[in-house]
């Protein structure tokens, strides 16, 4: 009975051992254990092997697609079947993908027998399309290779010769050629600027005129002039004229007690900024609270230093006052008020701390400059900034100040006094006129203002 199925075209559904595959083909050998197919398809794709052998135990179902007329009895009615093989549709491959074998889809219906010419035509068309696709991909690969295939390792190891390439650009020749095409008036203006100096990005390229805004005229001017941030000229005065001005203030009722409070307040304002201002003096920053040492002599400048230390204490700053001697009456008054703060007063320089945040220097004044080697050595060994209050014009012996605070009008201070700050003592104009000074306040909205040496 098995011989009657030879030559029939069948569709076989296989078990999971063969991946639930479906095979279609013509039976050429058949027994109880195996089925051999020729011209076989697996899941609609032609098999590479000319013959496919399937075991009987791997078969789930067998459908007869068509019957070979030669092996069929004459009285049997052949089933109408036909196998249609569609042309393969190649998938679009990526740039780096390798072209895969074309897939074929087989739709099986019960129609007339398989036409071998149809299969061969479909195969030839698939090969033709596959060849054109490979040709197109080869062209794209060759184009990319020509564009991006140049090795860059060699060029990376070659140093760029800046000097050689810069020499190719003759700036002088181009500048002369550019100037030759300008109008005559423009050339003259350009030639004037050739000899001018070169300026950095933070320098002014426009020449500034000398400051000529004067609001103060003094009968006995010093050797130097100072200028404010607003361009106002502040003349220096002689030591004798400065003493006359302070004497006139006493006569008009502007006593020393009034002036020392203003001077101490100005020193406190500068000191707070030097100590870090709000960033340092914050209730949340108590572990970094600053320490200030005031070095004070037995005179009015020393009393101003103690007053400044007392006002700093009211801001919570830890202060230490060093006094060499307390014989001066002005010093005793300020020292008695300072003791109420609870801060230290030292008379031995060896008991001063080795590291502080700021030094207030009020050891000397103009009439009695003298040297104290031990204090000067201690101040120089500290890395803290030094703020001098009413220092001598020639500087403090043995100590170089970074900042200096002066009142009313400045003297001709030397460079050892550092940067000058002028304090407003609120003296009426009548006081200035009493000593022959025509005065108009230069302070504006400021209570303390910096002074710069006028070099114009």
Secondary structure, DSSP 8 states (H G I E B T S, - for coil): -GGGGTT-EEEEEE-GGGTT-EEEEEEEEE-SSEEEEEEEEETTEE-SSSEEEEEGGGEEEEEEEE--TTTS-TTS-----EEEE---------TT---------EEEES-S---HHHHHHHHHHHHHHHHHHHHHHHHHHHHHHHHH-S--HHHHTS---HHHHHHT--HHHHHHHHHHTS-HHHHHHHHHTTTS----TTS--S------EE--B-SSEEEEEEE-TT-EEEEEE-HHHHHHHHHHHHHTT--HHHHHHHHHHHHHHHHHHHTTHHHHS-GGGGGG--EEEEEE-SSHHHHHHHHHHHHHHTTT-EEEEEES---SHHHHHHHHHHHTTT-EEES-GGGS-S--SEEEEES--GGG----HHHHHHHHHS-SEEEEES--TT--TT---SEEEEESS-----GGG-EEEEE-----HHHHHHTT-B-----TT-SEEEEEE---
